[in-house]
């Protein structure tokens, strides 16, 4: 444990400035917020679901889900527009990166014209949902 800066100064030592901590909300918080926004404001003609494939599981459950066809790399939220177009929303905690499987899925979506957004903040999510015209409320750039 380091000595607090004021105590170091009082002892006649040079204090090292501390870096301000980066606020990194848990990814779960972002998931819950996105689900809440979609429940409240998604246009009724849109369909969406959360794909809970990243949870810590018992090995037997994981094996069963894999046998049932669960694939790695798929997005956290899958949305389908009224025109039948699939949209992928991947959520990440600030500072984290896509896994290799997630990056591969993202690149597949990009190369096939499937909308795919990686969001780190609620602002990122709202911009994506607004761009996709998914919400029944109007979100202007100024309010984001």
C-alpha positions in Angstrom: 0.0 0.0 0.0 1.4 3.4 -0.9 1.8 6.3 1.4 -0.8 9.1 0.9 0.6 12.2 -0.8 -0.1 14.6 2.1 1.7 12.2 4.6 4.6 12.1 2.2 4.8 15.9 2.1 4.6 16.1 5.9 7.5 13.6 6.1 9.5 15.9 3.7 9.3 13.5 0.8 8.2 14.3 -2.7 4.6 13.2 -3.4 3.8 11.4 -6.6 0.6 12.5 -8.2 -2.0 9.8 -8.4 -3.9 9.0 -11.5 -7.6 9.6 -11.3 -9.4 6.2 -11.3 -11.2 5.4 -14.6 -14.8 4.7 -13.9 -15.6 1.4 -15.6 -19.2 0.3 -14.9 -19.7 -3.4 -15.0 -20.9 -4.8 -18.3 -23.9 -6.3 -16.5 -25.1 -2.8 -15.7 -25.0 -1.8 -19.4 -26.8 -5.0 -20.3 -29.6 -4.3 -17.8 -29.9 -0.7 -19.0 -30.1 -1.7 -22.7 -32.8 -4.3 -21.9 -34.7 -1.6 -20.0 -34.6 0.9 -22.8 -35.7 -1.8 -25.3 -38.5 -2.9 -23.1 -39.8 0.7 -22.7 -39.0 2.3 -26.1 -38.4 -0.3 -28.8 -41.0 0.1 -31.6 -43.5 -2.7 -31.3 -42.7 -3.9 -34.9 -39.1 -4.6 -33.9 -38.1 -7.9 -32.2 -35.2 -8.3 -29.9 -33.6 -10.6 -27.4 -30.6 -10.9 -25.2 -28.3 -13.9 -25.9 -26.9 -15.0 -22.5 -23.9 -16.9 -23.8 -21.2 -15.3 -21.7 -22.2 -16.3 -18.2 -20.1 -18.5 -15.9 -21.7 -21.9 -16.0 -21.4 -25.4 -14.7 -19.4 -27.5 -17.2 -22.3 -29.8 -17.8 -24.6 -26.9 -18.7 -22.0 -25.4 -21.0 -21.6 -28.7 -22.8 -25.3 -29.1 -23.2 -25.7 -25.6 -24.6 -22.9 -26.3 -27.1 -24.6 -29.5 -28.1 -27.8 -27.5 -28.6 -26.0 -25.2 -31.0 -24.9 -22.2 -29.0 -22.0 -20.6 -30.9 -19.2 -18.4 -29.6 -18.9 -14.8 -30.7 -22.5 -14.0 -31.2 -23.6 -10.6 -30.0 -25.2 -9.8 -26.6 -28.4 -8.5 -28.2 -30.0 -9.6 -31.5 -32.6 -7.3 -33.0 -34.7 -7.8 -36.1 -36.2 -4.9 -38.0 -39.7 -4.9 -39.4 -38.2 -5.5 -42.8 -36.5 -8.7 -41.5 -33.0 -7.3 -41.2 -30.8 -8.7 -38.4 -29.0 -6.2 -36.2 -26.2 -7.2 -33.8 -25.4 -5.2 -30.6 -22.3 -6.3 -28.7 -21.7 -4.7 -25.3 -18.2 -4.3 -23.8 -16.9 -2.8 -20.6 -14.8 0.3 -21.2 -11.2 -0.8 -21.8 -12.1 -4.3 -22.9 -11.8 -5.7 -26.4 -13.6 -8.2 -28.5 -12.6 -11.8 -28.2 -11.3 -13.5 -31.4 -14.7 -15.2 -31.9 -16.5 -11.9 -31.4 -14.2 -10.1 -33.8 -14.7 -12.8 -36.4 -18.5 -12.5 -36.0 -18.2 -8.7 -36.3 -16.1 -9.0 -39.4 -18.6 -11.5 -40.9 -21.4 -9.0 -40.3 -19.5 -6.1 -41.8 -18.6 -8.1 -44.9 -22.2 -9.3 -45.4 -23.9 -5.9 -44.8 -25.4 -6.9 -41.4 -25.5 -3.9 -39.0 -23.2 -4.7 -36.1 -22.3 -2.2 -33.3 -19.8 -2.7 -30.4 -21.0 -0.4 -27.6 -19.0 0.6 -24.6 -21.5 3.2 -23.1 -25.2 3.8 -23.0 -24.5 6.7 -25.4 -23.0 4.3 -27.9 -26.1 2.1 -27.6 -28.6 5.0 -28.0 -26.7 6.2 -31.1 -27.0 2.7 -32.6 -30.6 2.3 -31.8 -31.4 5.8 -33.1 -29.5 5.1 -36.3 -31.4 1.8 -36.8 -34.7 3.7 -36.2 -35.6 1.1 -33.5 -36.9 3.4 -30.8 -40.3 5.0 -30.4 -38.8 8.1 -28.8 -36.8 10.7 -30.6 -33.3 11.0 -29.4 -31.4 14.0 -30.8 -27.6 14.3 -31.0 -27.8 17.2 -28.5 -29.5 15.0 -25.8 -26.9 12.2 -26.0 
